[in-house]
Amino acid sequence: MKKILKVFLVTLVAVIFFSAPFINSAQAAIELKLSDHDVCGGLKGKIGEYWFDQIEKETNSKAKIKAYWGGVLFNAEEELNALSEGIVDIAAIYPDFYPKQLPLFGAFWLFPKGPEQWENIRWIYKESIERIPEFKRELEEAGIKILLMENGLPMAYMARYPITSLKDISGKKWRAGDRWNLKLLENQKAIAVSIPWGDCYMALETGTVDGIVSNYDGMHRQKFDEPAKNILTGKAIGWSQPMFYCVNKKKWDSLPKDIQEGILRASENSERAFAEMYEAEFNRIVEAEKEAGCTVNFYSTEDVDNWADETCLIELRKVFTKELSTDGVDNSSEMLEQLKSIIEEGIAKEK
């Protein structure tokens, strides 16, 4: 009996000894801390949570995301520095907030006419970063790597008064969120007004502005369509700048290869799935607004061409290239021509 007990104990110790590494491995999932200045809602929340689930699935639960939404850790202007310095592992990066660190990404605003389908929008972003070295240089200097590409819905126009085409914005006070779209408003003979995003609802309610142009889902999420029940929307005037989830490059390089590969598969799966989310969210908002008593009209091909007025855009691109030259980027004109060609290829994919 003692001999049997001894054999049992030796066997048990051996099992525990040899199983310990596997037990510890299973328990030691890598947690990646993520900061997002935006709230977990709408398209951003849908693609984000889908991606997190995919990461756990594709890494066999060896990696998971700990997400902090709504600027709990850092606001939009702070996130790039926090990511570059490794204070967080992953962050939502919207290039418009970093004109000095990621200046070339601002060029997308100078090509407002784009494809309507997410697959082709995504293709433009990926091809641009692949073919134009300056994009990669900006990312490398910031010490970050893109993991997931996403976007807001296309541009829409919400007004306090009836609007059926872009001709209706002439002479009215309209708000845009960046200087290029303010210039495009002026080109349509609107009175361009700059107001902080957080003040836009009240500005519409009080008549400080007559209308706002921005990404369709963002305005709906902020309920701008309550004081501005007249909407002009569509899909060909793109929310031009991409939005990214980026990882700190040093953190990325420290991850085991199998986890890196799993995360990349998760990103590919999620970016492809985003096409359906993108289309569904557009249709959902249109129906929700109609049910709420809003008037929803769709801009015409003529409206799109008028907004993307090449005569105006050529002058804006000259300003842009001059500013980049001041920052030491000497071949910005050639890069803009490259970007224009890539965007035209993306649009042609839908014909």
C-alpha positions in Angstrom: 0.0 0.0 0.0 2.8 2.4 0.9 4.6 1.5 -2.4 1.4 2.3 -4.3 1.0 5.6 -2.5 4.6 6.5 -3.1 4.2 5.8 -6.9 1.0 7.9 -6.9 2.6 10.8 -5.2 5.6 10.7 -7.5 3.3 10.6 -10.5 1.2 13.5 -9.1 4.3 15.6 -8.6 5.5 14.9 -12.1 2.1 15.8 -13.6 2.1 19.1 -11.7 5.7 19.8 -12.6 5.2 19.2 -16.3 1.8 20.8 -16.5 2.8 24.0 -14.7 4.3 25.8 -17.7 1.1 25.1 -19.7 -1.2 26.2 -16.9 0.9 29.4 -16.5 0.9 30.0 -20.2 -2.9 29.6 -20.4 -3.3 32.1 -17.6 -0.8 34.6 -18.7 -2.8 36.3 -21.5 -1.2 39.5 -22.7 -3.4 42.4 -22.0 -3.0 45.4 -24.3 -4.2 48.7 -22.9 -6.1 50.8 -25.4 -7.2 54.5 -25.3 -10.0 55.9 -27.4 -11.0 59.6 -27.1 -14.4 58.6 -28.6 -17.3 57.0 -26.8 -18.2 53.3 -27.4 -21.1 53.9 -29.7 -22.1 53.9 -33.4 -19.7 52.7 -36.0 -16.6 53.2 -33.7 -18.1 51.0 -31.0 -19.2 48.3 -33.4 -15.9 47.9 -35.2 -13.9 48.3 -32.0 -15.8 45.6 -30.0 -15.8 43.3 -33.1 -12.0 43.7 -33.4 -11.4 43.0 -29.7 -13.4 39.7 -30.0 -11.5 38.8 -33.1 -8.2 39.4 -31.4 -9.1 37.0 -28.6 -10.3 34.4 -31.2 -7.4 34.6 -33.5 -4.8 34.5 -30.7 -6.5 31.7 -28.9 -7.1 34.0 -26.0 -3.4 34.7 -25.6 -4.0 38.4 -26.1 -6.9 40.6 -25.2 -7.7 44.3 -25.2 -8.4 46.4 -22.1 -10.3 49.4 -23.6 -10.7 52.8 -22.1 -13.3 54.8 -24.0 -14.5 58.4 -24.0 -11.2 60.0 -23.3 -11.0 58.5 -19.8 -7.2 58.2 -20.2 -6.3 60.8 -22.8 -8.2 63.2 -25.0 -7.8 63.3 -28.8 -4.9 65.8 -28.8 -3.0 63.8 -26.2 -3.3 60.2 -27.6 -0.5 60.3 -30.1 2.1 61.3 -27.6 0.8 58.8 -25.0 1.1 56.1 -27.6 4.5 57.2 -28.9 5.8 57.2 -25.3 4.4 53.8 -24.6 2.0 55.0 -21.8 -0.7 53.0 -23.6 -0.2 50.1 -26.0 -2.9 50.9 -28.6 -4.7 54.2 -29.3 -7.3 55.6 -31.6 -5.4 58.0 -33.9 -7.2 60.6 -36.0 -4.5 62.4 -38.0 -6.3 65.7 -38.1 -5.4 66.3 -34.5 -1.7 66.0 -35.2 -0.9 68.3 -38.2 2.8 68.5 -37.2 3.5 64.8 -36.5 1.2 63.4 -39.3 0.9 66.3 -41.8 0.6 64.4 -45.0 -2.6 62.6 -43.9 -4.2 66.0 -44.1 -4.0 65.7 -47.9 -7.0 63.4 -48.0 -9.2 66.4 -47.2 -8.1 67.9 -50.6 -9.8 65.1 -52.5 -13.3 65.1 -51.1 -14.9 63.1 -54.0 -14.4 59.4 -53.4 -15.8 55.9 -53.9 -19.0 55.0 -52.0 -18.2 51.5 -50.9 -16.0 50.8 -47.9 -14.0 48.1 -49.8 -12.7 50.8 -52.2 -12.2 53.5 -49.6 -10.1 51.0 -47.7 -8.2 50.1 -50.8 -7.3 53.8 -51.3 -6.0 54.1 -47.8 -3.9 51.0 -48.0 -2.5 51.7 -51.5 -1.7 55.3 -50.5 0.4 54.2 -47.5 2.0 51.5 -49.5 3.0 53.6 -52.5 3.8 57.0 -51.0 6.9 56.6 -48.7 6.1 59.8 -46.7 3.2 58.2 -45.0 5.3 55.4 -43.7 8.0 57.9 -42.6 5.5 59.9 -40.6 4.3 56.7 -38.8 7.9 55.5 -38.2 9.0 58.8 -36.7 6.0 58.8 -34.4 7.0 55.2 -33.3 3.6 53.7 -34.2 2.2 51.0 -36.5 -1.3 50.9 -37.9 -3.3 47.8 -36.9 -6.9 48.6 -37.9 -8.3 51.1 -40.4 -11.8 52.5 -40.1 -13.7 55.6 -41.0 -16.8 57.7 -40.3 -19.7 57.8 -42.6 -19.5 60.2 -45.6 -20.1 63.9 -45.2 -23.7 65.1 -44.7 -25.3 68.5 -44.3 -27.8 69.2 -41.5 -29.7 72.4 -41.6 -32.3 74.4 -39.6 -34.1 75.2 -42.9 -35.2 73.1 -46.0 -32.2 72.0 -48.1 -32.5 69.9 -51.3 -29.1 70.7 -52.9 -25.8 72.4 -52.1 -27.1 75.5 -53.9 -29.3 76.0 -50.8 -26.3 76.7 -48.5 -25.4 80.0 -50.3 -25.6 83.0 -48.0 -26.3 80.9 -44.9 -24.1 80.4 -41.8 -22.5 77.0 -41.9 -20.0 75.3 -39.6 -17.3 72.9 -40.6 -14.6 71.3 -38.4 -11.4 72.0 -40.3 -10.0 74.8 -42.4 -10.2 73.0 -45.7 -14.0 72.3 -45.4 -14.4 75.9 -44.2 -12.8 77.0 -47.5 -15.1 74.6 -49.5 -18.1 76.2 -47.7 -16.9 79.6 -48.7 -16.5 78.4 -52.3 -20.2 77.5 -52.2 -20.8 81.1 -51.1 -21.8 80.1 -47.6 -20.7 82.1 -44.5 -18.2 79.7 -43.0 -18.2 79.6 -39.2 -15.7 77.8 -36.9 -17.3 76.5 -33.7 -16.1 73.7 -31.3 -17.8 70.4 -31.8 -19.2 70.4 -28.3 -21.0 73.7 -28.9 -22.6 72.7 -32.2 -26.0 71.5 -30.8 -26.6 74.8 -29.0 -25.3 76.8 -32.0 -28.0 75.1 -34.1 -30.7 75.4 -31.5 -30.1 79.2 -31.0 -29.5 79.9 -34.7 -25.8 80.9 -34.3 -25.4 78.7 -37.3 -27.9 77.6 -39.9 -26.2 74.3 -40.7 -23.3 72.0 -40.1 -21.3 69.8 -42.4 -19.5 66.8 -41.0 -19.6 63.0 -41.0 -23.1 61.7 -41.0 -22.9 59.2 -38.1 -21.0 61.7 -35.8 -23.7 64.4 -36.3 -26.5 61.8 -35.7 -24.8 60.5 -32.6 -24.6 64.1 -31.2 -28.3 64.5 -32.1 -27.7 67.6 -34.3 -30.7 66.3 -36.3 -33.0 67.4 -33.5 -32.5 71.2 -34.0 -31.5 70.7 -37.6 -34.2 68.4 -39.1 -33.3 69.0 -42.8 -30.6 66.6 -44.0 -28.8 66.4 -47.3 -26.7 63.2 -47.4 -25.1 60.7 -49.7 -22.0 58.6 -50.0 -19.7 60.2 -52.6 -18.5 63.2 -50.5 -16.2 61.2 -48.3 -15.2 61.7 -44.7 -11.8 61.9 -46.3 -9.3 61.3 -43.5 -8.9 57.7 -42.3 -9.2 56.7 -38.6 -6.8 54.2 -37.2 -6.1 52.0 -34.2 -2.3 52.1 -33.9 0.1 50.2 -31.7 3.3 51.4 -30.1 6.0 50.0 -32.4 8.3 48.9 -29.5 5.4 47.1 -27.9 4.5 45.5 -31.2 8.0 44.3 -31.7 8.1 42.7 -28.2 5.0 40.5 -28.9 5.5 36.9 -29.8 5.2 36.2 -33.5 2.2 34.0 -33.2 0.3 36.8 -31.4 1.3 39.4 -34.0 0.0 37.1 -36.7 -3.2 36.5 -34.8 -3.8 40.2 -34.3 -3.1 40.9 -38.0 -5.7 38.2 -39.0 -8.2 39.8 -36.6 -7.6 43.2 -38.2 -8.1 41.8 -41.7 -11.3 40.1 -40.6 -12.6 43.2 -38.9 -11.8 45.6 -41.8 -13.7 43.3 -44.2 -16.6 43.0 -41.8 -16.7 46.8 -41.5 -18.2 47.1 -45.1 -21.5 45.6 -43.9 -21.4 47.8 -40.7 -20.8 50.9 -42.8 -23.7 50.3 -45.1 -26.1 49.2 -42.4 -25.3 52.2 -40.2 -26.0 54.6 -43.1 -29.3 53.0 -43.8 -30.2 52.8 -40.1 -29.6 56.6 -39.6 -31.7 57.5 -42.7 -34.6 55.5 -41.4 -34.3 56.7 -37.8 -34.3 60.3 -39.0 -37.4 59.8 -41.1 -39.2 58.2 -38.2 -38.2 61.2 -36.1 -39.8 63.6 -38.5 -36.7 64.8 -40.4 -36.6 65.5 -44.1 -33.8 63.5 -45.7 -32.7 64.3 -49.2 -29.7 62.9 -51.2 -27.2 65.1 -52.9 -26.9 64.8 -56.7 -23.9 64.1 -58.9 -23.9 67.9 -59.7 -23.7 68.6 -55.9 -20.7 66.3 -55.5 -18.9 67.9 -58.5 -19.7 71.4 -57.2 -18.3 70.6 -53.7 -15.2 68.9 -55.2 -14.6 72.0 -57.4 -11.2 71.3 -58.9 -10.4 75.0 -59.4 -10.8 75.7 -55.7 -9.0 72.5 -54.7 -6.0 73.3 -56.8 -5.5 76.5 -54.9 -5.9 74.7 -51.5 -3.4 72.1 -52.6 -0.9 74.9 -53.3 -1.3 76.2 -49.8 -0.9 72.7 -48.5 2.3 71.9 -50.4 3.8 75.3 -49.4 3.3 74.5 -45.8 4.8 71.0 -46.1 7.8 72.6 -47.9 8.3 74.9 -44.9 8.3 71.7 -42.7 11.0 70.2 -44.8 8.9 68.0 -47.2 10.2 68.9 -50.6 8.3 66.6 -52.9 4.8 67.2 -51.7 3.4 68.2 -55.1 4.5 64.9 -56.6 2.9 63.0 -53.6 -0.4 64.8 -54.1 -0.4 63.8 -57.7 0.2 60.2 -56.7 -2.6 60.4 -54.2 -4.9 61.9 -56.8 -4.1 59.0 -59.1 -4.8 56.4 -56.4 -8.1 58.0 -55.5 -9.2 58.0 -59.2 -8.3 54.3 -59.4 -10.4 53.7 -56.3 -13.4 55.5 -57.8 -13.0 53.6 -61.1 -13.4 50.3 -59.2 -17.1 51.1 -58.8 -17.8 51.7 -62.4 
